Amino acid sequence: MSDTKGRIIQTTGSWYQVLLAGKMVMARLKGKFKLDELDTTNPIAVGDFVTLEKTVNNEYIINEIHPRHNYIVRQSPRNKHQRHIIASNVDQALLIVTIAQPRTSLGFIDRFIAAAESFHIPVKIVLNKTDLIREKEQEQADYLKAVYNQLGYTVIEASTVTGQGISIIRETLRDKTTLVAGHSGVGKSTIVNAINAELNLKTGKISEKWGKGMHTTTFATMFEIMPDSFIIDTPGIKEFMLLQVEPEEVSGYFTDIKQYAEGCQFNNCLHRNEPNCAVKEAVENAKIAPTRYENYLNIIDNIRDINYWERK
């Protein structure tokens, strides 16, 4: 028997697809694993580094999960009081958005960014399908670029039709593990195929070999898009949100609001109706984008509603 180190590519029930020395193998857990520090439904997640033991029957057994440097969780689809690990060991998130066909709301963008900030994961934004942006939509595109570039979130304009931005995205993904997210229809797979045309074929082979129906809200999948460069596709990303966070903590995940919150009279200021609120003053003086402030308020209202009904 021998021990080898691999990385989890996909979890499918009690079996795991593991990338081992450039090839895919199937492995299962040795007994039961319990991660005491996390109340989660899954002990192993996509992106985990594991140690495999090869038995005399040439089967692979996972006997060790290496420490994670970060992880992303969402609420379990089966139990609202438990969390499900979407992915681990992520270097960055690439959020793909569109102005039209379909339209990505700024509310979704800000919820995603706040959640990523809570997991200490840097975010870059791809404004895709620029070839479809008409004159009446250009103002929205310019606003999006201005707001998020100013906050330090790089906005990459892209189009697979014209080729705009594809080389920049390729370099952004190089030598990193990247969570790729966005609503259905924003062109995630098209961008990925523009970077690596063979990946679509590889995805088809994996699906055919291991069975259909793996792309559900429960499963994420990691692909090697270039040597030592991985992307994680997360079909359930619409549920990617702030979890187990109190309203007073939300401003800490809005870098612009956090900056001005230090000047508020009260340490627990929610920046809503409190007196001497430096954040509200910054909004009035156009130092904080009004949409960012509105989306912040929507998030804390949503958390309050959830907390209210959970206490009932």
Secondary structure as UniProt FT lines:
FT   STRAND          2..12
FT   TURN            13..14
FT   STRAND          15..20
FT   TURN            21..22
FT   STRAND          23..29
FT   TURN            36..37
FT   STRAND          49..54
FT   TURN            56..57
FT   STRAND          60..65
FT   STRAND          71..75
FT   TURN            80..81
FT   STRAND          83..88
FT   STRAND          92..98
FT   HELIX           106..118
FT   TURN            119..120
FT   STRAND          123..128
FT   HELIX           130..132
FT   HELIX           135..150
FT   TURN            151..152
FT   STRAND          155..157
FT   TURN            160..162
FT   TURN            164..165
FT   HELIX           166..173
FT   TURN            174..175
FT   STRAND          177..181
FT   TURN            184..185
FT   HELIX           188..195
FT   TURN            197..198
FT   HELIX           199..210
FT   TURN            217..218
FT   STRAND          221..226
FT   TURN            227..228
FT   STRAND          229..233
FT   TURN            235..236
FT   HELIX           237..239
FT   HELIX           247..253
FT   HELIX           255..261
FT   TURN            262..263
FT   TURN            267..268
FT   HELIX           278..284
FT   TURN            285..286
FT   HELIX           290..311
//
